[in-house]
């Protein structure tokens, strides 16, 4: 079998990622301008003649550079602020704490060794007290990145398997996947939040303006009802068009980067059996991460939200929105690297996990002191 050309795959993946990222940003920008248009950002009054009545005066649409600039600044400011806070938020949401104890010495050595092979600074290392085997990487750039692993992962994986998982996460950092995916998730999240707010305002306002009264009240209610209807319509456009399209792009980008990180893990460790065996163990494990959040689901090496197999037409459509390729597909590719049957499983490393029998109750450990919380 021809050995994969890793660096060409990485460059091609970057090109596709940039295109998907730009497209997602354009969707958010267009949606924001649609809201601005509803508030009159692209309309102006047409001057009426001296003898015209107010009913003869009207408004017209026009290209307003000021509105375009203001919406661009608003979108950019939101993305920048949320982007800078994203890494710390991901670690806090998952209750991660620094891996500073002597029991994590081998974990730290593995991360440092893989980082040297990747040519990047060693990321900060965190541990999540959770029995489900999983791991993720976060950070805006390699100099400020972090890798977090669960205690369940360390107790189940051999040294070679854990090295493969660490290499997968370090590859995400080296390939700038953490930065790309953070921006995409924030963009999609903004569309979802804006759409939700507009729909709720539209629905509540419709109820409030449905009262009866005099002619003046009816006229005021009619105007308010039109505004409420505009809010509701724009919110529905976001839910029915902008959000699904942006979510599809986000999922496609995430799946491409997961597959690329698997290949990069092989490149960094020169050992395809490590990451392959680790994914096979993850495939057979049914434990679910306790601190779940849809905002961090794309980060994990295995999505904590996708556990039930999907079949038929509904399953095919649903897989388009999955943040990770099916584990079976990823395993099949890695088994081909080793010249093994793609549909078979094994061999696996035997023996205790990296932590061995030294810490048998890691998942029951008390939470770390407040001073050890993530500070990024």
Short mmCIF file of the C-alpha atoms (twelve columns), coordinates in Angstrom:
data_MODEL
# 
_entry.id   MODEL 
# 
loop_
_atom_site.group_PDB 
_atom_site.id 
_atom_site.type_symbol 
_atom_site.label_atom_id 
_atom_site.label_alt_id 
_atom_site.label_comp_id 
_atom_site.label_asym_id 
_atom_site.label_seq_id 
_atom_site.Cartn_x 
_atom_site.Cartn_y 
_atom_site.Cartn_z 
_atom_site.pdbx_PDB_model_num 
ATOM 1   C CA . UNK A 1   0.000   0.000  0.000  1 
ATOM 2   C CA . UNK A 2   1.290   3.514  -0.842 1 
ATOM 3   C CA . UNK A 3   2.260   5.472  2.247  1 
ATOM 4   C CA . UNK A 4   0.059   8.588  2.672  1 
ATOM 5   C CA . UNK A 5   1.627   11.919 1.775  1 
ATOM 6   C CA . UNK A 6   0.920   13.587 5.105  1 
ATOM 7   C CA . UNK A 7   2.145   17.090 4.407  1 
ATOM 8   C CA . UNK A 8   0.224   17.388 1.133  1 
ATOM 9   C CA . UNK A 9   -2.902  16.170 2.929  1 
ATOM 10  C CA . UNK A 10  -2.376  18.797 5.622  1 
ATOM 11  C CA . UNK A 11  -1.977  21.593 3.034  1 
ATOM 12  C CA . UNK A 12  -5.082  20.462 1.143  1 
ATOM 13  C CA . UNK A 13  -6.993  20.262 4.406  1 
ATOM 14  C CA . UNK A 14  -5.958  23.801 5.294  1 
ATOM 15  C CA . UNK A 15  -7.201  25.092 1.930  1 
ATOM 16  C CA . UNK A 16  -10.590 23.404 2.342  1 
ATOM 17  C CA . UNK A 17  -10.822 24.571 5.938  1 
ATOM 18  C CA . UNK A 18  -10.181 28.197 5.016  1 
ATOM 19  C CA . UNK A 19  -12.897 28.014 2.347  1 
ATOM 20  C CA . UNK A 20  -15.398 26.506 4.784  1 
ATOM 21  C CA . UNK A 21  -14.476 29.022 7.481  1 
ATOM 22  C CA . UNK A 22  -14.913 31.981 5.117  1 
ATOM 23  C CA . UNK A 23  -18.240 30.607 3.897  1 
ATOM 24  C CA . UNK A 24  -19.508 30.226 7.459  1 
ATOM 25  C CA . UNK A 25  -18.432 33.780 8.301  1 
ATOM 26  C CA . UNK A 26  -20.188 35.096 5.185  1 
ATOM 27  C CA . UNK A 27  -23.406 33.388 6.309  1 
ATOM 28  C CA . UNK A 28  -23.222 35.099 9.718  1 
ATOM 29  C CA . UNK A 29  -22.386 38.438 8.093  1 
ATOM 30  C CA . UNK A 30  -25.271 38.143 5.637  1 
ATOM 31  C CA . UNK A 31  -27.666 37.173 8.428  1 
ATOM 32  C CA . UNK A 32  -26.537 40.173 10.506 1 
ATOM 33  C CA . UNK A 33  -27.122 42.485 7.547  1 
ATOM 34  C CA . UNK A 34  -30.598 41.020 7.102  1 
ATOM 35  C CA . UNK A 35  -31.369 42.110 10.663 1 
ATOM 36  C CA . UNK A 36  -29.893 45.546 9.955  1 
ATOM 37  C CA . UNK A 37  -32.106 45.821 6.882  1 
ATOM 38  C CA . UNK A 38  -35.205 45.056 8.982  1 
ATOM 39  C CA . UNK A 39  -34.297 48.012 11.217 1 
ATOM 40  C CA . UNK A 40  -33.998 50.339 8.219  1 
ATOM 41  C CA . UNK A 41  -30.262 50.163 7.754  1 
ATOM 42  C CA . UNK A 42  -30.636 50.014 3.974  1 
ATOM 43  C CA . UNK A 43  -33.644 52.295 3.448  1 
ATOM 44  C CA . UNK A 44  -34.076 56.050 3.262  1 
ATOM 45  C CA . UNK A 45  -36.998 58.393 2.855  1 
ATOM 46  C CA . UNK A 46  -37.810 59.760 -0.567 1 
ATOM 47  C CA . UNK A 47  -38.306 63.512 -0.517 1 
ATOM 48  C CA . UNK A 48  -41.878 64.578 -1.030 1 
ATOM 49  C CA . UNK A 49  -42.987 67.585 -2.956 1 
ATOM 50  C CA . UNK A 50  -44.469 70.580 -1.196 1 
ATOM 51  C CA . UNK A 51  -47.986 69.644 -2.255 1 
ATOM 52  C CA . UNK A 52  -47.709 65.951 -1.462 1 
ATOM 53  C CA . UNK A 53  -49.475 64.397 1.479  1 
ATOM 54  C CA . UNK A 54  -47.701 62.171 3.959  1 
ATOM 55  C CA . UNK A 55  -49.208 59.128 2.277  1 
ATOM 56  C CA . UNK A 56  -47.387 60.046 -0.941 1 
ATOM 57  C CA . UNK A 57  -43.980 59.881 0.777  1 
ATOM 58  C CA . UNK A 58  -42.144 56.558 0.671  1 
ATOM 59  C CA . UNK A 59  -38.797 54.936 1.319  1 
ATOM 60  C CA . UNK A 60  -36.340 53.316 -1.049 1 
ATOM 61  C CA . UNK A 61  -33.602 50.706 -0.735 1 
ATOM 62  C CA . UNK A 62  -29.989 51.737 -1.223 1 
ATOM 63  C CA . UNK A 63  -26.480 50.406 -0.694 1 
ATOM 64  C CA . UNK A 64  -25.373 51.829 2.668  1 
ATOM 65  C CA . UNK A 65  -21.600 51.514 3.271  1 
ATOM 66  C CA . UNK A 66  -22.051 52.694 6.867  1 
ATOM 67  C CA . UNK A 67  -24.377 49.781 7.689  1 
ATOM 68  C CA . UNK A 68  -22.017 47.330 5.999  1 
ATOM 69  C CA . UNK A 69  -19.123 48.649 8.055  1 
ATOM 70  C CA . UNK A 70  -20.988 48.687 11.371 1 
ATOM 71  C CA . UNK A 71  -22.239 45.098 10.972 1 
ATOM 72  C CA . UNK A 72  -18.713 43.965 10.040 1 
ATOM 73  C CA . UNK A 73  -17.301 45.587 13.190 1 
ATOM 74  C CA . UNK A 74  -20.020 44.056 15.379 1 
ATOM 75  C CA . UNK A 75  -19.444 40.556 13.978 1 
ATOM 76  C CA . UNK A 76  -15.645 40.864 14.211 1 
ATOM 77  C CA . UNK A 77  -15.788 42.202 17.794 1 
ATOM 78  C CA . UNK A 78  -18.037 39.348 18.906 1 
ATOM 79  C CA . UNK A 79  -15.794 36.716 17.310 1 
ATOM 80  C CA . UNK A 80  -12.633 38.255 18.771 1 
ATOM 81  C CA . UNK A 81  -13.969 38.482 22.342 1 
ATOM 82  C CA . UNK A 82  -15.465 34.995 22.314 1 
ATOM 83  C CA . UNK A 83  -12.376 33.594 20.574 1 
ATOM 84  C CA . UNK A 84  -10.020 34.900 23.256 1 
ATOM 85  C CA . UNK A 85  -12.130 33.355 26.027 1 
ATOM 86  C CA . UNK A 86  -12.820 30.029 24.319 1 
ATOM 87  C CA . UNK A 87  -9.864  27.957 25.556 1 
ATOM 88  C CA . UNK A 88  -10.389 28.807 29.209 1 
ATOM 89  C CA . UNK A 89  -14.122 28.206 28.838 1 
ATOM 90  C CA . UNK A 90  -13.606 24.735 27.335 1 
ATOM 91  C CA . UNK A 91  -11.380 23.657 30.231 1 
ATOM 92  C CA . UNK A 92  -13.770 25.100 32.804 1 
ATOM 93  C CA . UNK A 93  -16.850 23.449 31.238 1 
ATOM 94  C CA . UNK A 94  -15.189 20.036 31.401 1 
ATOM 95  C CA . UNK A 95  -13.892 20.561 34.992 1 
ATOM 96  C CA . UNK A 96  -10.287 19.988 33.916 1 
ATOM 97  C CA . UNK A 97  -7.411  20.517 36.341 1 
ATOM 98  C CA . UNK A 98  -3.634  20.667 35.734 1 
ATOM 99  C CA . UNK A 99  -1.775  17.342 35.632 1 
ATOM 100 C CA . UNK A 100 0.808   18.308 38.225 1 
ATOM 101 C CA . UNK A 101 0.973   15.238 40.471 1 
ATOM 102 C CA . UNK A 102 3.669   12.522 40.291 1 
ATOM 103 C CA . UNK A 103 1.022   10.058 39.102 1 
ATOM 104 C CA . UNK A 104 0.878   12.000 35.815 1 
ATOM 105 C CA . UNK A 105 4.627   11.957 35.128 1 
ATOM 106 C CA . UNK A 106 4.334   9.485  32.255 1 
ATOM 107 C CA . UNK A 107 1.492   11.507 30.727 1 
ATOM 108 C CA . UNK A 108 3.640   14.636 30.818 1 
ATOM 109 C CA . UNK A 109 6.567   12.762 29.246 1 
ATOM 110 C CA . UNK A 110 4.361   11.503 26.420 1 
ATOM 111 C CA . UNK A 111 3.007   14.979 25.678 1 
ATOM 112 C CA . UNK A 112 6.497   16.493 25.683 1 
ATOM 113 C CA . UNK A 113 7.878   13.776 23.404 1 
ATOM 114 C CA . UNK A 114 5.074   14.051 20.862 1 
ATOM 115 C CA . UNK A 115 5.319   17.855 20.913 1 
ATOM 116 C CA . UNK A 116 9.018   17.653 20.076 1 
ATOM 117 C CA . UNK A 117 8.189   15.367 17.135 1 
ATOM 118 C CA . UNK A 118 5.540   17.866 15.986 1 
ATOM 119 C CA . UNK A 119 7.924   20.797 16.298 1 
ATOM 120 C CA . UNK A 120 5.695   22.831 18.614 1 
ATOM 121 C CA . UNK A 121 5.978   23.923 22.275 1 
ATOM 122 C CA . UNK A 122 4.610   21.388 24.728 1 
ATOM 123 C CA . UNK A 123 0.993   22.340 25.521 1 
ATOM 124 C CA . UNK A 124 -0.347  22.633 29.045 1 
ATOM 125 C CA . UNK A 125 -1.622  19.283 30.309 1 
ATOM 126 C CA . UNK A 126 -4.936  18.824 32.101 1 
ATOM 127 C CA . UNK A 127 -6.800  15.882 33.572 1 
ATOM 128 C CA . UNK A 128 -10.566 15.381 33.838 1 
ATOM 129 C CA . UNK A 129 -11.801 13.096 36.606 1 
ATOM 130 C CA . UNK A 130 -14.208 11.094 34.491 1 
ATOM 131 C CA . UNK A 131 -14.495 7.321  33.902 1 
ATOM 132 C CA . UNK A 132 -15.297 7.722  30.187 1 
ATOM 133 C CA . UNK A 133 -12.173 7.374  28.011 1 
ATOM 134 C CA . UNK A 134 -11.750 10.552 25.972 1 
ATOM 135 C CA . UNK A 135 -9.429  13.504 25.317 1 
ATOM 136 C CA . UNK A 136 -9.395  16.876 23.599 1 
ATOM 137 C CA . UNK A 137 -7.115  19.769 22.661 1 
ATOM 138 C CA . UNK A 138 -7.874  23.464 22.814 1 
ATOM 139 C CA . UNK A 139 -6.029  26.755 22.404 1 
ATOM 140 C CA . UNK A 140 -5.772  29.637 19.989 1 
ATOM 141 C CA . UNK A 141 -2.164  28.943 18.981 1 
ATOM 142 C CA . UNK A 142 0.492   26.327 19.790 1 
ATOM 143 C CA . UNK A 143 2.164   28.601 22.367 1 
ATOM 144 C CA . UNK A 144 -1.062  28.793 24.405 1 
ATOM 145 C CA . UNK A 145 -2.594  25.378 23.758 1 
ATOM 146 C CA . UNK A 146 -3.716  22.679 26.172 1 
ATOM 147 C CA . UNK A 147 -4.373  18.959 26.037 1 
ATOM 148 C CA . UNK A 148 -6.881  17.371 28.413 1 
ATOM 149 C CA . UNK A 149 -7.411  13.653 28.987 1 
ATOM 150 C CA . UNK A 150 -9.868  11.811 31.192 1 
ATOM 151 C CA . UNK A 151 -8.781  9.470  33.955 1 
ATOM 152 C CA . UNK A 152 -10.844 6.809  32.211 1 
ATOM 153 C CA . UNK A 153 -8.630  7.106  29.140 1 
ATOM 154 C CA . UNK A 154 -5.425  6.754  31.151 1 
ATOM 155 C CA . UNK A 155 -6.704  3.730  33.058 1 
ATOM 156 C CA . UNK A 156 -7.690  1.854  29.876 1 
ATOM 157 C CA . UNK A 157 -4.932  2.691  27.406 1 
ATOM 158 C CA . UNK A 158 -1.469  1.220  27.163 1 
ATOM 159 C CA . UNK A 159 1.492   3.549  26.742 1 
ATOM 160 C CA . UNK A 160 1.478   3.099  22.963 1 
ATOM 161 C CA . UNK A 161 -2.268  3.718  22.725 1 
ATOM 162 C CA . UNK A 162 -2.155  6.804  24.923 1 
ATOM 163 C CA . UNK A 163 0.750   8.108  22.839 1 
ATOM 164 C CA . UNK A 164 -1.435  7.706  19.748 1 
ATOM 165 C CA . UNK A 165 -4.269  9.661  21.363 1 
ATOM 166 C CA . UNK A 166 -1.873  12.396 22.518 1 
ATOM 167 C CA . UNK A 167 -0.398  12.561 19.001 1 
ATOM 168 C CA . UNK A 168 -3.925  12.988 17.585 1 
ATOM 169 C CA . UNK A 169 -4.555  15.942 19.923 1 
ATOM 170 C CA . UNK A 170 -1.129  17.503 19.373 1 
ATOM 171 C CA . UNK A 171 -1.765  17.208 15.624 1 
ATOM 172 C CA . UNK A 172 -4.921  19.282 16.095 1 
ATOM 173 C CA . UNK A 173 -2.786  21.967 17.718 1 
ATOM 174 C CA . UNK A 174 -0.019  21.839 15.108 1 
ATOM 175 C CA . UNK A 175 -2.499  21.888 12.217 1 
ATOM 176 C CA . UNK A 176 -4.340  24.860 13.817 1 
ATOM 177 C CA . UNK A 177 -7.550  22.837 13.984 1 
ATOM 178 C CA . UNK A 178 -8.309  24.236 17.433 1 
ATOM 179 C CA . UNK A 179 -8.274  27.798 16.071 1 
ATOM 180 C CA . UNK A 180 -10.302 27.018 12.964 1 
ATOM 181 C CA . UNK A 181 -12.944 25.027 14.798 1 
ATOM 182 C CA . UNK A 182 -13.275 27.618 17.555 1 
ATOM 183 C CA . UNK A 183 -14.107 30.320 15.015 1 
ATOM 184 C CA . UNK A 184 -16.569 28.097 13.170 1 
ATOM 185 C CA . UNK A 185 -18.351 27.017 16.357 1 
ATOM 186 C CA . UNK A 186 -18.591 30.630 17.555 1 
ATOM 187 C CA . UNK A 187 -20.007 31.696 14.205 1 
ATOM 188 C CA . UNK A 188 -22.642 28.967 14.178 1 
ATOM 189 C CA . UNK A 189 -23.438 29.673 17.825 1 
ATOM 190 C CA . UNK A 190 -24.019 33.347 17.072 1 
ATOM 191 C CA . UNK A 191 -26.504 32.472 14.333 1 
ATOM 192 C CA . UNK A 192 -28.333 30.107 16.695 1 
ATOM 193 C CA . UNK A 193 -28.510 32.656 19.535 1 
ATOM 194 C CA . UNK A 194 -29.641 35.512 17.293 1 
ATOM 195 C CA . UNK A 195 -32.292 33.332 15.652 1 
ATOM 196 C CA . UNK A 196 -33.590 32.159 19.038 1 
ATOM 197 C CA . UNK A 197 -33.800 35.700 20.420 1 
ATOM 198 C CA . UNK A 198 -35.597 37.027 17.339 1 
ATOM 199 C CA . UNK A 199 -38.141 34.203 17.293 1 
ATOM 200 C CA . UNK A 200 -38.915 34.632 20.983 1 
ATOM 201 C CA . UNK A 201 -39.259 38.396 20.649 1 
ATOM 202 C CA . UNK A 202 -41.533 37.913 17.659 1 
ATOM 203 C CA . UNK A 203 -43.740 35.369 19.435 1 
ATOM 204 C CA . UNK A 204 -44.026 37.327 22.695 1 
ATOM 205 C CA . UNK A 205 -44.638 40.609 20.910 1 
ATOM 206 C CA . UNK A 206 -47.376 39.033 18.820 1 
ATOM 207 C CA . UNK A 207 -49.227 38.027 21.991 1 
ATOM 208 C CA . UNK A 208 -48.762 41.441 23.576 1 
ATOM 209 C CA . UNK A 209 -50.059 43.319 20.529 1 
ATOM 210 C CA . UNK A 210 -53.151 41.180 20.133 1 
ATOM 211 C CA . UNK A 211 -55.267 43.265 22.498 1 
ATOM 212 C CA . UNK A 212 -58.243 45.438 21.629 1 
ATOM 213 C CA . UNK A 213 -58.843 49.121 22.194 1 
ATOM 214 C CA . UNK A 214 -59.589 52.337 20.457 1 
ATOM 215 C CA . UNK A 215 -58.540 53.291 16.974 1 
ATOM 216 C CA . UNK A 216 -55.290 54.809 18.183 1 
ATOM 217 C CA . UNK A 217 -54.471 51.663 20.142 1 
ATOM 218 C CA . UNK A 218 -55.355 49.486 17.184 1 
ATOM 219 C CA . UNK A 219 -53.049 51.524 14.921 1 
ATOM 220 C CA . UNK A 220 -50.206 51.252 17.439 1 
ATOM 221 C CA . UNK A 221 -50.822 47.546 17.848 1 
ATOM 222 C CA . UNK A 222 -50.826 47.070 14.091 1 
ATOM 223 C CA . UNK A 223 -47.432 48.756 13.771 1 
ATOM 224 C CA . UNK A 224 -46.040 46.730 16.661 1 
ATOM 225 C CA . UNK A 225 -47.486 43.554 15.177 1 
ATOM 226 C CA . UNK A 226 -45.666 44.239 11.893 1 
ATOM 227 C CA . UNK A 227 -42.403 44.678 13.754 1 
ATOM 228 C CA . UNK A 228 -43.022 41.472 15.711 1 
ATOM 229 C CA . UNK A 229 -43.780 39.662 12.457 1 
ATOM 230 C CA . UNK A 230 -40.524 40.950 10.938 1 
ATOM 231 C CA . UNK A 231 -38.555 39.676 13.953 1 
ATOM 232 C CA . UNK A 232 -40.273 36.309 13.727 1 
ATOM 233 C CA . UNK A 233 -39.666 36.042 9.979  1 
ATOM 234 C CA . UNK A 234 -35.952 36.858 10.270 1 
ATOM 235 C CA . UNK A 235 -35.558 34.428 13.162 1 
ATOM 236 C CA . UNK A 236 -37.210 31.680 11.132 1 
ATOM 237 C CA . UNK A 237 -34.908 32.450 8.194  1 
ATOM 238 C CA . UNK A 238 -32.011 31.936 10.577 1 
ATOM 239 C CA . UNK A 239 -33.377 28.648 11.888 1 
ATOM 240 C CA . UNK A 240 -34.514 27.240 8.547  1 
ATOM 241 C CA . UNK A 241 -31.744 28.444 6.221  1 
ATOM 242 C CA . UNK A 242 -28.706 30.115 7.810  1 
ATOM 243 C CA . UNK A 243 -28.307 27.807 10.821 1 
ATOM 244 C CA . UNK A 244 -28.667 24.458 8.979  1 
ATOM 245 C CA . UNK A 245 -26.241 25.527 6.250  1 
ATOM 246 C CA . UNK A 246 -23.695 26.836 8.757  1 
ATOM 247 C CA . UNK A 247 -24.051 23.699 10.889 1 
ATOM 248 C CA . UNK A 248 -23.470 21.479 7.857  1 
ATOM 249 C CA . UNK A 249 -20.313 23.421 7.016  1 
ATOM 250 C CA . UNK A 250 -19.109 23.165 10.621 1 
ATOM 251 C CA . UNK A 251 -19.702 19.418 10.697 1 
ATOM 252 C CA . UNK A 252 -17.953 18.900 7.359  1 
ATOM 253 C CA . UNK A 253 -14.930 20.880 8.538  1 
ATOM 254 C CA . UNK A 254 -14.787 18.995 11.843 1 
ATOM 255 C CA . UNK A 255 -14.949 15.568 10.162 1 
ATOM 256 C CA . UNK A 256 -12.164 16.437 7.735  1 
ATOM 257 C CA . UNK A 257 -9.940  17.582 10.560 1 
ATOM 258 C CA . UNK A 258 -10.574 14.485 12.668 1 
ATOM 259 C CA . UNK A 259 -9.520  12.217 9.792  1 
ATOM 260 C CA . UNK A 260 -6.469  14.386 9.165  1 
ATOM 261 C CA . UNK A 261 -5.492  14.279 12.848 1 
ATOM 262 C CA . UNK A 262 -5.612  10.465 12.768 1 
ATOM 263 C CA . UNK A 263 -3.210  10.450 9.824  1 
ATOM 264 C CA . UNK A 264 -1.006  13.053 11.504 1 
ATOM 265 C CA . UNK A 265 -0.851  10.892 14.646 1 
ATOM 266 C CA . UNK A 266 0.620   8.097  12.527 1 
ATOM 267 C CA . UNK A 267 3.120   10.551 11.077 1 
ATOM 268 C CA . UNK A 268 4.226   11.804 14.505 1 
ATOM 269 C CA . UNK A 269 4.523   8.424  16.238 1 
ATOM 270 C CA . UNK A 270 5.509   6.288  13.212 1 
ATOM 271 C CA . UNK A 271 3.240   3.708  14.811 1 
ATOM 272 C CA . UNK A 272 -0.239  3.326  13.275 1 
ATOM 273 C CA . UNK A 273 -1.149  0.563  15.723 1 
ATOM 274 C CA . UNK A 274 -1.177  2.965  18.685 1 
ATOM 275 C CA . UNK A 275 -3.950  5.299  17.530 1 
ATOM 276 C CA . UNK A 276 -5.750  2.432  15.749 1 
ATOM 277 C CA . UNK A 277 -5.861  0.259  18.853 1 
ATOM 278 C CA . UNK A 278 -6.944  3.241  20.970 1 
ATOM 279 C CA . UNK A 279 -9.869  4.009  18.638 1 
ATOM 280 C CA . UNK A 280 -10.923 0.356  18.698 1 
ATOM 281 C CA . UNK A 281 -11.053 0.480  22.490 1 
ATOM 282 C CA . UNK A 282 -13.078 3.675  22.308 1 
ATOM 283 C CA . UNK A 283 -15.429 2.004  19.835 1 
ATOM 284 C CA . UNK A 284 -16.149 -0.841 22.259 1 
ATOM 285 C CA . UNK A 285 -16.592 1.429  25.288 1 
ATOM 286 C CA . UNK A 286 -20.074 2.730  26.104 1 
ATOM 287 C CA . UNK A 287 -19.217 5.156  28.932 1 
ATOM 288 C CA . UNK A 288 -20.306 8.763  28.348 1 
ATOM 289 C CA . UNK A 289 -18.467 11.847 29.562 1 
ATOM 290 C CA . UNK A 290 -20.328 13.266 32.545 1 
ATOM 291 C CA . UNK A 291 -19.850 16.965 31.835 1 
ATOM 292 C CA . UNK A 292 -21.451 17.128 28.403 1 
ATOM 293 C CA . UNK A 293 -21.854 20.285 26.360 1 
ATOM 294 C CA . UNK A 294 -22.717 20.690 22.703 1 
ATOM 295 C CA . UNK A 295 -20.303 23.616 22.578 1 
ATOM 296 C CA . UNK A 296 -17.341 21.340 23.359 1 
ATOM 297 C CA . UNK A 297 -18.505 18.111 21.655 1 
ATOM 298 C CA . UNK A 298 -16.422 18.786 18.532 1 
ATOM 299 C CA . UNK A 299 -13.219 18.969 20.599 1 
ATOM 300 C CA . UNK A 300 -13.116 15.378 21.832 1 
ATOM 301 C CA . UNK A 301 -11.277 12.613 19.983 1 
ATOM 302 C CA . UNK A 302 -14.591 10.725 20.083 1 
ATOM 303 C CA . UNK A 303 -17.802 12.745 20.174 1 
ATOM 304 C CA . UNK A 304 -19.498 12.222 23.558 1 
ATOM 305 C CA . UNK A 305 -22.882 12.996 21.991 1 
ATOM 306 C CA . UNK A 306 -22.988 10.288 19.322 1 
ATOM 307 C CA . UNK A 307 -23.573 6.843  20.765 1 
ATOM 308 C CA . UNK A 308 -26.479 5.271  18.893 1 
ATOM 309 C CA . UNK A 309 -25.953 3.881  15.373 1 
ATOM 310 C CA . UNK A 310 -27.949 5.654  12.691 1 
ATOM 311 C CA . UNK A 311 -29.460 3.739  9.793  1 
ATOM 312 C CA . UNK A 312 -31.726 4.442  6.835  1 
ATOM 313 C CA . UNK A 313 -32.519 7.795  5.282  1 
ATOM 314 C CA . UNK A 314 -32.828 9.563  8.632  1 
ATOM 315 C CA . UNK A 315 -29.451 8.183  9.630  1 
ATOM 316 C CA . UNK A 316 -27.856 9.361  6.374  1 
ATOM 317 C CA . UNK A 317 -29.177 12.886 6.873  1 
ATOM 318 C CA . UNK A 318 -28.210 12.863 10.547 1 
ATOM 319 C CA . UNK A 319 -24.633 11.880 9.759  1 
ATOM 320 C CA . UNK A 320 -24.265 15.071 7.718  1 
ATOM 321 C CA . UNK A 321 -24.484 16.986 11.005 1 
ATOM 322 C CA . UNK A 322 -22.095 14.723 12.938 1 
ATOM 323 C CA . UNK A 323 -18.939 16.452 14.158 1 
ATOM 324 C CA . UNK A 324 -16.909 13.220 13.885 1 
ATOM 325 C CA . UNK A 325 -16.691 10.531 11.192 1 
ATOM 326 C CA . UNK A 326 -17.922 7.114  12.383 1 
ATOM 327 C CA . UNK A 327 -15.223 5.376  14.400 1 
ATOM 328 C CA . UNK A 328 -15.533 2.360  12.107 1 
ATOM 329 C CA . UNK A 329 -14.485 4.472  9.098  1 
ATOM 330 C CA . UNK A 330 -11.529 5.968  10.942 1 
ATOM 331 C CA . UNK A 331 -10.418 2.561  12.164 1 
ATOM 332 C CA . UNK A 332 -10.697 1.077  8.671  1 
ATOM 333 C CA . UNK A 333 -8.344  3.740  7.267  1 
ATOM 334 C CA . UNK A 334 -5.801  3.182  10.042 1 
ATOM 335 C CA . UNK A 335 -5.947  -0.604 9.637  1 
ATOM 336 C CA . UNK A 336 -5.129  -0.167 5.960  1 
ATOM 337 C CA . UNK A 337 -1.989  1.751  6.997  1 
ATOM 338 C CA . UNK A 338 -0.934  -1.420 8.855  1 
ATOM 339 C CA . UNK A 339 -1.980  -3.784 6.070  1 
ATOM 340 C CA . UNK A 340 -4.752  -5.291 8.225  1 
ATOM 341 C CA . UNK A 341 -8.310  -6.288 7.339  1 
ATOM 342 C CA . UNK A 342 -10.341 -3.025 7.546  1 
ATOM 343 C CA . UNK A 343 -13.391 -4.849 8.903  1 
ATOM 344 C CA . UNK A 344 -11.603 -6.841 11.609 1 
ATOM 345 C CA . UNK A 345 -10.476 -5.698 15.056 1 
ATOM 346 C CA . UNK A 346 -7.282  -6.204 17.045 1 
ATOM 347 C CA . UNK A 347 -4.643  -6.898 18.006 1 
ATOM 348 C CA . UNK A 348 -4.663  -4.712 21.142 1 
ATOM 349 C CA . UNK A 349 -2.001  -4.026 23.717 1 
ATOM 350 C CA . UNK A 350 -2.529  -6.055 26.880 1 
ATOM 351 C CA . UNK A 351 -1.840  -5.117 30.477 1 
ATOM 352 C CA . UNK A 352 -2.949  -2.246 32.720 1 
ATOM 353 C CA . UNK A 353 -3.379  1.305  31.578 1 
ATOM 354 C CA . UNK A 354 -0.742  3.995  31.867 1 
ATOM 355 C CA . UNK A 355 -1.757  4.585  35.470 1 
ATOM 356 C CA . UNK A 356 -1.669  0.843  36.110 1 
ATOM 357 C CA . UNK A 357 -3.037  -0.161 39.466 1 
ATOM 358 C CA . UNK A 358 -1.554  2.807  41.305 1 
ATOM 359 C CA . UNK A 359 -4.729  4.889  41.181 1 
ATOM 360 C CA . UNK A 360 -7.771  2.673  41.018 1 
ATOM 361 C CA . UNK A 361 -10.246 5.278  42.225 1 
ATOM 362 C CA . UNK A 362 -9.269  8.257  40.124 1 
ATOM 363 C CA . UNK A 363 -12.847 8.921  39.087 1 
ATOM 364 C CA . UNK A 364 -13.832 9.175  42.768 1 
ATOM 365 C CA . UNK A 365 -11.117 11.667 43.625 1 
ATOM 366 C CA . UNK A 366 -12.281 14.941 45.206 1 
ATOM 367 C CA . UNK A 367 -12.254 17.991 42.972 1 
ATOM 368 C CA . UNK A 368 -8.985  19.915 42.832 1 
ATOM 369 C CA . UNK A 369 -8.577  23.054 44.950 1 
ATOM 370 C CA . UNK A 370 -9.794  26.329 43.384 1 
ATOM 371 C CA . UNK A 371 -6.237  27.502 42.822 1 
ATOM 372 C CA . UNK A 372 -5.574  24.667 40.377 1 
ATOM 373 C CA . UNK A 373 -8.321  25.633 37.956 1 
ATOM 374 C CA . UNK A 374 -7.341  26.551 34.395 1 
ATOM 375 C CA . UNK A 375 -5.598  29.891 34.081 1 
ATOM 376 C CA . UNK A 376 -5.102  30.579 30.362 1 
# 
